[in-house]
């Protein structure tokens, strides 16, 4: 069973939420990747 009012609310809010969340996730991922790269460089150099 679908809940029309629920999915409608969800879809109305989704674009707004996903834009913000994707930006936050992208920032976290790039920071994490940077940290991992730096760790790898340290290990290589040691």
N, C-alpha and C positions, 0 to 999 in steps of 0.2 A: 504493500500500500504506500502510495506517495502522499506526502503532506504538502499540498500546494502552497499554503502560506509559508511554510518553513523554507521550501526550496526557493520561493520568490525572495524572501528576505535574504537568504544565503547568496543568491545570485546578485541581488542589488548591492550587497556589501562586499562581495568577493573582489571586484576589480580594485576598489579602494584599498582593501586590506592587502591584497596580494602585491600591489606595487610597493607599499611600505615594507612588507615582510621580505620581499625579494631583495630590496636594497640592504636591509639589515643582514640578511643571510649572506649576500654577496660580500659585504664588508667583513663579516666574521670569517668567511671562507678565505678571503684574500689575506687576512691577518694570520690565519692558521697556516696557509700555504707558505707565507713568508717565514713564519717561525720554523716550520719544518725544513725549509731550504737552508735557513741559518744553522739549524742543528746539524744538517748533513754536511755543510761546509766545515763546521767545527770538527766533526768526526773525521773528515777527510784530512784536515790540516794537522790534527793531533797525532 
